[in-house]
Amino acid sequence: MFRLRRYRYYVFFAAIVVFLLYRVAQNSEQWETVSASFPHRAPPSSSKSPSTSKSGTNGANSQAQTRFTGFSSEEDDLPQRILDHASKDNAPVKVPDLKNIQQANDDDFDPPPKSNTAVKEAGVLAYDHDEAAKATTAPVINVPDKNVGQGAKDSDDQPVKPGAHWEKTPEHFPVPESEIIPLPAGKPKKIPTIQYAFEKETPEAREKREARQQQVKAEMERGWAGYWQYARGHDELTPVSKKFRDPFCGWAATLVDSLDTLWIMGMEDEFKAALVEVEKIDFSVGKRAEIPVFETTIRYLGGLIAAYDVSGGKSGGYGILLEKAIELAEILMGVFDTPNRMPVLYYNWKPQYASKPKRAASNAGVAELGSLAMEFTRLAQITKENKYYDAVARITDAFYEWQERGTSLSGIFPEHVDATGCNRTAQNELEAAQNAAEIEAYGETDIVKRSGKSTPNIKKQKNPKTGEVELVVGESSLPECVSQGLTSGGWGAEQYSMGGSQDSTYEYFPKQWLLLGGLEPKYKELHLKVSEAVKKWLLFRPMVPDDRDILFSAKVTTHGEPEIDAKTQYEVTHLTCFVGGMFGMGGKIFEVPADVEIGEKLTEGCVWAYESTATGIMPEGAHVLPCPDAKDCHWNQTLYEQALDPSWEHRDEQIQKYYDQKAKAKAAKEREREMEREREEEESAQDPAWATSRTGQPKKPTLGERPSRGSQVDDDGARVQKRAAVPGIGDLEDDLIERDPITGIKKAKFSTAGAEDAEDSDPAPGFKKSTISQVPLHEDEDTEKDPLRPLSHEEYVANRIANEKLPAGFVDVNSKAYILRPEAIESVWYMYRITGDKKWQDKGWKMFESIVQHTATEIGSSAIDNVLTTKTTQLNEMESFWTAETLKYFYLLYSEPNLISLDSWVLNTEAHPFKRPKAPFGV
């Protein structure tokens, strides 16, 4: 018995060993597959490897660890995941094999200007991994965030399994080398200056400006320290819970997005420490099932390129930034592999999907489609690789052709775009015509018999022997796609605005013209037609209490005939606030002074929106009342109140109808009481049992007495309901009260609820019943306490303003949140740099103080839910654009004008500065 037990244990352990060997063999095949399919390349010899505690590990083992570092599956045990995580720091950089890529000579571009501030834009020593590593804090154990916010709702929460790396695959629709669109070549044109010629400031003005600048920097330092401690290596900090979230691909969005901010603010040690983390990012694998191409391009690719530019480019010594930018760009180039080269905007990077043919979306957002140009253009300039420019130049050509062809609002584009390149309507018409021809030629039964299918393809073909034209069944006669350019996407009405889903495409037209040195005229033509269309269709002046001359940009909806069916929403959205800076800059470079003035008024509009709320912060979205005449606009309280109450014309009618019905009900009750008194008097005279005794109380009938005919006593001697309904009361009730069709519950027909006149009760013992109708005191006067009474127009307006906390001038606020957006301060900064007027610095400072007061947390800043009340709630979200854009614009508002001068730099939509060319360029 003992031996049998022992052998049983041996068999059990043997089975475990066999199972483990099987698993090891299986995993080895996966690792070999990954290694063979994705090339790994060590960093160039110019940079030193980061120091690690495992210096004795040989290269082969290190590479093997890299292949599965950071991955896990549901079957893995916790110790193994911890070990895998610990080995992550030893992972070499993964850079795809690139063809004909060489580091460009940046001599064509001026070196960054030096300033007297602590910020250094040139003369930086070569990047030292060891020195940067010393500046890092102790490693943080990254616990997955279980409280994922709204921004991460599309993220892939499933662990990425070994082998799920992006792989470079052959293109299905390659562009022949001879057809690649090259960068414009030549000497940049002379472009009018954008910045104001600032004079030397007084010591007092400088002291005030620098004090403000340091306060902005302190906010950056606090937010960065919080991110570094609690979210390093992840996309965003959750500043209330002190955790992190990964709404993008988990490639450290805040870190990459903030690199140039760190450099600009003189936080050089933090910049160098961040580069150690940048080198660890593996763009070939992500936490989402798809890459959001627009956000990845403007934040990551733009962030890496800008950091490379501001830190000195090739001479700065931070080549890792360009290496990682190229690594990411090579992955993103796969989105352009479509029949018409329009990009797929949500790129499924996993090999089994990325290797398949793709087609662009039929309902793409204008902003996502048209806001890739600057980043790929600047990368093409730096690397001398025309393929990057070709990718985005084709999109520009498509927009240019569409603008020339015309849209419903000529000059601007609808919010949604069909970018497939296929005209489905024409395709369906051709198929229908072909099917009809088949049926006519052969008859439906014969067609099925000949081809074996109900709708065979038939085409005409000349018989080479007889010379006669014959119909051939079973061969394709229709093209797979009826080609077309960009057109409106979706069905039904089209929406046009300068707000979300559309904004940055328009912003990029003049900026791309600057980045190309004015050598590509298409961008100028695109911008000028956009600005004319916006002025014609979208701009409006709101009616505000202090009669300020400000402007906003509206949203127009049309079914294709805007002169007849256009409907305008007079919206005020934070995202649209960038347009002031766009008009101001466009007016300067294209010499349209009126556009600069428009830019000022648009910016003033957003400043007004900040100043109007209880928190001093502009809401995400709201609506206002337009002026009937933009040139002669004065506050009209009556018009404003009518806008707040869409039913104002019917309020008096409703109240009058209510009082008429109430008077009718009161008269009916009076008639009922009179009839009751008459019946009681008659009964008292005919029936002695109802006579009144000496005590004044009615005499009760004895047990043997039966009620006389006509009395109100039933057979059991109990009183029935004293007041029966009289004719007409039921109809009156129906006028005042209705029954819910679903629940069957009676409710008041008006917007408020209440009670009618109370019925008289029987007199108390010892008292006689009054013969005078009892009416409650102040029945008509105390109307405020009558909940059935409809509100008057004045009361309705007062209630709306109080309950919704509406600021004066706002008709409604449909989105009360503030998520740390930069667009308003962006335009304020542009206006200051363009006009030189210090009023913009003062306006910006009020905005800054209000934002910090309500969004600051212990370790950063948080979005808030409601800007209309000082008792707001923090939403525990700190978007990467807080440090990448908002704080950067505030800092530059109080910097010396030569720091990121608009005459030397051009900023992308994520506030990443790219160097403008000064010398001839092109490949």
Buried (B, 14 or more C-beta within 10 A) or exposed (E): EEEEEEEEEEEEEEEEEEEEEEEEEEEEEBBEBBBEBBEBBEBEEEBBBBEEEEEEEEEEEBBBBBBBBBBBEEEEEEEEBEEBBBBBBBBBBBBBEBEEBEBBEBEBBBBBBEBEBEBBBBEBEEBBBEEBBEBBEEEBEBEEBEEBBEBBEEBBEEBBBBBBBBBBEEEEEEBEEEEBBEBBEEEBEEBEEBBBEEEEBEEEEEEBBBEBBBBBBEBBBBBBBBBBBBBBBBBBBBBBBBBBBBBBBBBBBBBBBBBBBBBBBBBBBBBBBBBBBBBBBBBBBBBBBBBBBBBBBBBBBBBBBBBBBBBBBBBBBBBBBBBBBBBBBBBBBBBBBBBBBBBBBBBBBBBEEBBEEBBBBBBBBBBBBBBBBBBBBBBBBBBBBBBBBBBBBBBBBBBBEBBEEEBBBBBBBBBBBBBBBBBEEBBEEBEEEBBEBBBEEBEEEEBBEEBEEEBBBBBEEEEEEEEEEEEEBEEEBEEEBBEBBBBBBBEEBBBBBBBBBBBBBBBBBBBBBBBBBBBBEBBBBBBBBBBBBBBEBBBBBBBBEEEBBBBBBBBBBBEEEBEEEBEBEBBBBBBBBBBBBBBBBBBBBBEBEEBBBBBBBBBBBBBBBBBBBBBBBBBBBBBBBBBEEEEEBEBBEEEBBBBBBEEBEEBEEBBEBBEEBBEBBBEBBEEBBEEBEEEBEEBBEEBEBBEEEEEEEBEEBEEEEEBBEEBBBEEEEEEEEEEEEEEBBEEBBEBBBBEEEEEEEEEBBBBEEEEBBEEBEEEEEEEEEEEEEEEEEEEEEEBEEBEBBBBBBEBBBBBBBEEBBBBEBBBEBEBBBBBBBBBBBBBBBBBBBBBBEEEBBEBBBEBBEBBBEBBBBEBBBBBBBBBBBEEBEBBBBBBBBBBBBBBBBBBBBBBBBBBBBBBBBBBBBBBBBBBBBEEEBBB
